[in-house]
Amino acid sequence: MKTAMQEWFDELKANYPYMADDIYKKGFDKYLEKEKEQIIVAFIHNRYVLAGGHPIRRDYAEEYYNETYNQNK
């Protein structure tokens, strides 16, 4: 599954093929990392609420992200 950000960059690159790859890579990495952090924080918060206030480890949330969005960062 791709994130909305990944889909947007794919579409952008398809529509503007004349732009240098490094421009896409630089923007993609920057904003994908921000999106990843938002997803992880939301996952931790939602699991915390659903678990009745029991904390969720960050590595568990990162594992969820990697499995769901096929990322190995």
C-alpha positions, 0 to 999 in steps of 0.5 A, spaced: 500 500 500 502 506 498 501 512 502 498 518 499 504 522 499 507 516 495 502 516 490 502 524 489 510 524 487 509 518 482 503 522 479 508 528 479 513 525 476 509 522 471 506 529 469 513 532 469 518 528 467 523 533 465 524 535 472 531 532 475 530 525 479 534 529 485 529 534 485 523 528 486 528 524 491 529 530 495 522 532 496 520 525 497 524 523 502 523 530 506 515 529 506 515 522 506 519 522 513 514 527 515 508 523 513 511 517 516 512 520 523 505 523 523 502 515 521 506 513 527 504 518 532 497 517 530 498 509 531 501 510 538 495 515 540 490 511 537 492 504 540 493 508 547 486 510 547 484 503 545 488 499 550 485 503 555 491 508 557 496 502 556 502 505 553 505 502 546 512 502 544 514 506 538 518 500 535 511 496 535 508 502 531 514 503 526 513 495 525 506 497 523 508 502 518 513 498 515 509 492 514 503 496 512 506 501 507 512 496 505 518 501 508 524 498 511 527 505 513 
